[in-house]
């Protein structure tokens, strides 16, 4: 007879340090999710107040919406909607840990790396880092104001070292984001779980990026909130019971096969013919902005 017991994850909060939550190495419980959700409401209020103060210092005609994406099409996800994502991240860790226990010397592995595309106010990324559900989080968004607010929120919650936020145009050739030798590409390619909350139109435009991410790392899991991937691009979609989330084992885009071809090898160039000044300028402009 096997008796299974469930232990709650305990969060220890110091009296003078409201950010020192420490999770034990046990599965997350329903009570823990309730506690996280309650705390997320405080983070949400902090994020909104930061956006408001930032907007006050910007000319009215240049102000961005305080909520939603750069085009204001979607409001940020509610804390209750994100609890399913945190449960998924915890389940991913325990599932991956169980599979690797035979191959690992100590039977343990690190928490997954989370990539949040269209990260908005950064609430999901910051909370996942703060509650030790991820080893690191990367947030991508086209709105410079929301990126600035996300970075401030991460600094306020003392997880700045685990959160990386980048302002970038997402609807571009995905190879520009993933195949360039720079810090942002390295962090994006390390993702174990990709979380996407965007409008259906934006999701369709992001399919090439998601498909390339899936092709580069077969183990990557994808999670969407409310608006999900079209069936023709989704690999093993599974609605997560009791949530508005859908999880996928991968993303495919047959259109990529039509344009992929083996490039011709470059013609040999005499070293004296290389414009070294232009080469240095190209490298400099290829680097991402410093924040």
C-alpha positions, 0 to 999 in steps of 0.5 A: 500500500502506497500512501501519497502525501502532498506538502504545501510550498512555504513562502518565508517573508522577512519583516523588513524585506517584502521580496524574500520569498523562498520556495521549498523543493516540493510541488506547488499547491493550490494554497500557494497559487492563491497566495501568488495570485493575491500578491500579483494584484499588488504587483499589478497596482505597482506596475500601473502606478509606474506606467502612470508616472512615466506617462506624466513625464512624456508629451501628451501626443507621444504617450502610450496606453497605460495598459495593453500592447503598443497598439492598445489591442489587448489589456494585460492578463489578470493575475487569476489568468496567470495562475495556470501558467505558474502551475504549468511551469512547476509541472514542467520542472517536476516532469523534466526532473523525473525524466532526467533523474537517471542521467543526472549525477545528483538527480536534480535540474534547474528550473526552466527558462521562460520566454514571454513574447509580447510581455506587456507590463512584465507581470508574468515574467517578474512573478515567475522569477520572484517565486522561483518558478524559472531560472530566468525570464526573457520578455520581448515587446515592441512598446518602449514604455512597457519595457521600461516599466517591466525593468523597473518592476523587476528592479523593485521586486529584486529579480532584475538579475533574473529578468531580461527585457528587450524592446524589439520589432517581433514581426521581422525575419526571425533569423534576425532575432535568433541567428545573430551573435548577440546577448539577446539572441542567446537568451531567447534561444535558451528558452524552455517554455515560450508564453504568448498572449497576443491578438489572433492577428499578431499570433499569425504574424509570429508563426515564423518566429515560433516555428524557428524557435521550435526547430532550433530546440525540439524540447521547447514547450509553447503556451498561449493565453485566450487566443491560441495558435491555428491548428495547422501550425500547432503540434499536439495542442492541449487545453489546460483544464480550468484555465484559458491556456493551451499548451503545445509540444511545438510549432511548424510552418510548412511555408518555411520549407518553400523558402529554405535552400542551401546557400551558395558558398561565398566567393573567395575575397582578397583581404586587400579588397575588404572595406574594414571601416564598413565591416566595423560599422556593420558590427557596431550597428548590429548590436542591440541597444544598451539599457 
